[in-house]
Amino acid sequence: MPLAIYVLGLGIFTQGTSEFMLSGLLPGMADDLGVSIPDAGLLISAFAIGMVVGAPLLAVATLRWPRRTALVALQGVFIAAHVVGALAPGYGPLFATRIVSALAYAGFWGVAVATAVALVPADAKARAVAVVAGGLTLATIVGVPAGTVLSQFAGWRAAFWGVAVLTLVSLVCTVFAVPGGKGAREEPRTVRAELRAMRRPQLWLSYAVTAFAFGAVIVTFSYLAALLTGVSGMSEGWVPVVLALFGVGGLVGMTIGGRQPEERSVPTLVAGLAVLTVASAALALTARHTAVTLVLVFVLGLAGYVTNPALQARVFTLAPGAPTLVGATNTAAFNIGNTLAPALGGATIAAGWGYPSVAWVGAALALLGLAGALWAGALERRDRRTGISAVPTASRRAASRRTAEHADA
């Protein structure tokens, strides 16, 4: 893998830490800001809303930019938003900075994945995406627990300052490691051409599976700290450890998923979502048993992230002619789940059903994702019987060669 791939993963790590660290900060933030935990949880949804809007919007806005320029500019906006967030006097201004941060992060995601795919040959595409997306898994293992510990000693605002500093380091690395400029033979990228390449119904089914799959895992993760302390009976000091355990499961899942060949993407999705459904339901039923909860948290991380490489790489296979918009729209799909799921979880808590109810929401979303994955598999089998491939091999290889040759990476 080129060094630039790992630097892109570093960028996702630093910004992804901010995306998920509120899971460990919610109780302290709620107290400091004078709001309820469900209201504080809406800050997670605010970030997700910004990513839903920002992913396609920023992909279009930066489509003709050299990719390194876009990556650096988006990280700069992200840093500025976190500095303002760390200084925010109340809930409203902080809510606004979460949206701005998410807009920048969403744009970075879309450009980073497109850049990674362009830097490697076709047979390394899933692995490159797994390395970049692995930065997010590393954020749950290291960044989120570290942010939780930092907040316990110095307040939640210190975690925001930490993210800003780390993102600045990532920005500097991007300047030196990611190739800049545009290739001499680069074909112009246009919104119209990329939209034409995204008309396949199976692509939009894949986006739906993405939204359900990620929503299923994030709804439980968002309220995991409250669940652990309020139901499982753990002390606050153990919360970072359990969050790290979730992240370790995610890293194992991401590694397994990233090593699956392209033709096994649908079976990987089916297996991961089936396990996620069962594990979520089991957590809802056994959350009071600490030992069982620890095991299930690990399984949730594994099952939740084993599908990630398949979800990320599959859309590039279904629409090879839209290397920027297809990844950005998939990022938006991830965050539709990330937007709706915490809101649904907060609604069940506010309704008096308790923190275990969020795991039931996760089980229901995973089941919907599983149904979508099974439908995608049935469509693929039908296409094979009729002699239609998801994307013609020759076209896929040609598109991959053009992307690699002309990418402005």
Residue, then its C-alpha position, 0 to 999 in steps of 0.5 A: m500500500p502507498l504511504a498516502i493510503y495510511v495518511l488518509g487513514l490517519g485523517i479518518f482516525t483524527q476526525g472519526t474520533s470526534e464523530f464517535m467520542l461523544s458516546g463517552l462524553l454524553p453524561g459530562m456534557a449533559d451536566d455541563l450544558g444543562v440538558s438531558i442525556p437524550d438532548a445531548g445525544l442529539l449532538i451525535s445526530a447533528f454531526a450525522i446530519g452534517m455528514v448526510v448533507g456534506a458528503p454529496l455537496l462537498a463532493v460536487a463542490t470539490l470535484r474539479w479540485p486537485r484532491r490534495t487541495a480538497l483534503v487539506a482545505l476540508q481538514g482546515v475547516f474541521i480544525a477551525a470548527h473544533v476550536v470554536g466548539a471547544l470555546a462554545p458557551g452553550y448548547g446551541p453554538l456547540f450544535a452548530t459547530r458539530i454540523v460544520s465539522a461534519l460537513a468538512y469531515a463528510g467531504f474529506w471521507g468522499v475525497a479520501v476514499a476516491t483517492a485511495v481507490a485511484l492509487v491502487p490497482a483493481d484487485a487491491k481496491a477493497r484492501a485500500v478502502a479497508v485501510v482508510a476506513g480502518g482509521l475509523t475503527l482505530a478511532t474507536i479503539v484508541g481515540v474514543p477511549a482516550g477522549t473519554v479519559l481526557s474528559q474525565f480529568a480535564g472536561w469534555r472541552a479538552a477532548f475537542w482541543g485534542v481532536a483539533v491538534l491531532t487533525l492539524v498533525s494529519l493535515v501536515c502529513t497530507v501535504f507531504a504524503v498525498p501526491g498533488g496536482k493533476g495528471a497530464r492525461e487526466e480526463p475531466r470529471t463532471v457531475r453529469a457524467e458521474l450522475r449518469a454512472m449512478r443510475r443502477p438500481q442495485l447501487w441504491l439498494s446497496y446504499a439502503v443496506t449501508a444505512f441500515a447496517f451502520g444505524a444498527v451498530i451506532v444506535t447501541f454504541s451512541y448510548l453505550a456509556a449510559l447503558l454500562t453505568g446505568v444498567s450493567g452497573m459499571s463505574e465510569g472508570w471502566v467505560p473507556v476500557v469497554l469502548a476500547l473492547f468494542g473498537v478491538g472487535g471492530l478492528v478484527g471485523m474490519t480486518i476480516g472484511g477487508r480480506q474477503p474477495e469482491e465476489r464474496s461481498v454479499p455473503t459477508l454482508v449477510a453473515g455480518l448483519a445476521v450476527l449483528t441482529v442476534a447480538s443486539a437482541a441478546l444485549a437488550l435481554t442481558a444488559r444487567h449481566t456484566a460479563v455477558t455484556l462485555v462479550l456482546v460489546f466485542v461481538l457488536g464491534l466485530a459484526g458491525y465493522v466486518t461489513n464495512p469494507a464490503l459496503q465501501a468497495r461494493v459501490f465502486t464496483l457497481a458504479p465505476g464511472a462515478p469515483t467521487l460521487v459514488g463514495a460520497t453518497n455512500t458516506a451520506a448513506f452511512n450517516i443517514g443511519n447515523t442520524l436516524a438511529p441515535a434519534l430513535g434510540g433517544a426516543t425510546i429512552a425518553a418514552g421510558w423504555g430504558y437504555p436496553s431499548v436502544a439495542w432492540v432498535g439496533a436489532a430491528l435495523a440490522l434485520l432490515g439491512l439483512a433483508g436488503a443484503l439477501w435481496a441484493g444476493a437474489l438479484e445477483r443470482r438472477d443476473r448470473r442466470t440471465g448472463i448479466s453481470a453487475v458491472p461488465t468485467a471489461s468495463r470495470r477493468a477499463a474504468s479502474r485503469r482510467t481512474a488509476e492513470h488519470a487520478d489527481a492523486 
